[in-house]
Amino acid sequence: MLRGAALQSIVSHPADNSFVKFGFLAIFHVSFFIFITTIGLNIIFGIIVDTFSELRDLKVGSARSASLCLPSTLAVVNSAAA
């Protein structure tokens, strides 16, 4: 008896259900899913793109410094100081 009474208090009455309520609820759930998924994926993709761009900048910077020989590096440093 107790279990049945608890179950009836949870389940809504059939007269309370309508297609309009279901439609609003369905639109709310779908829009929530789309917005949260879009924002979440944009954050994840932004982190990935930012990480790879930082790695690319480090690679380009190290390639530039490796391509300069010692005398030209000293000439660049001396001309910047003057």
N, C-alpha and C positions, 0 to 999 in steps of 0.2 A: 504494500500500500504506500509506504513512504517513497519508494523508488518511483512509482507511477506518478505521484503528486509532484515530485521534483521535476520529472520529465515534462509534465504538462505545463509547468510554470516556465520552462525554457522555450518550448515550441510555441510559436505564435498562433493565434486563431486564424482559421482560413479566411474569415471575412476581412482581416487586416491586410491580407496580401492583395496587391493589385498590379496590373501591368505597368502603370505609371511609376509606382515606387521601384519596381524592378528595373525599368528603363533608366531612371535616374541613378540607381545604384550601379548598374552596369556601365553607364557613361562615366561615373565617378571612378570606378575601379580601373577602367581602361585608360582614362586620361592620367590617373595617378601613376599607373605602370609606365606609360609612355614618357611622362615627364621625368620620373625618377630614373628610368633607364637611360634616357637621353643625357641627363645631367651626370649620372654616374659614369657612363661611357666617355663623355667628353673630358671628365677629370682624368680618367685612366689614360686615354689617348694623349691628353696634354702632357702628362708626366712622361710618357714614353717618348714623345716627340722632343720634349725639352731635354731629356737625358741624351738622346742621340745627337741633338744639335750641339750640346756641350762637349760630347766626345769628338764630334767633327771639328769643333773649334780647337780643342786640345791637339788633335792630330795635325791640323793645318799649322798651328803655331810651332809645334815641334819640327815639322818639315821645313818651315822657313828658317828656324834657327840652325837646323842641321845643314842647310844648303849654304850658309854663310861661312866663309873661312875666317880665321882669326884676324888677319889684317883688315879685312873689310868690316868686321864687327867692331874693331877698335876705331876705324875711321868713322863709322856711324855714331859711336858713343862720343867721340871727340867733337864731331860736328854738332851734335845735339847739345853738348855742354857749352859750346861757344856762343 
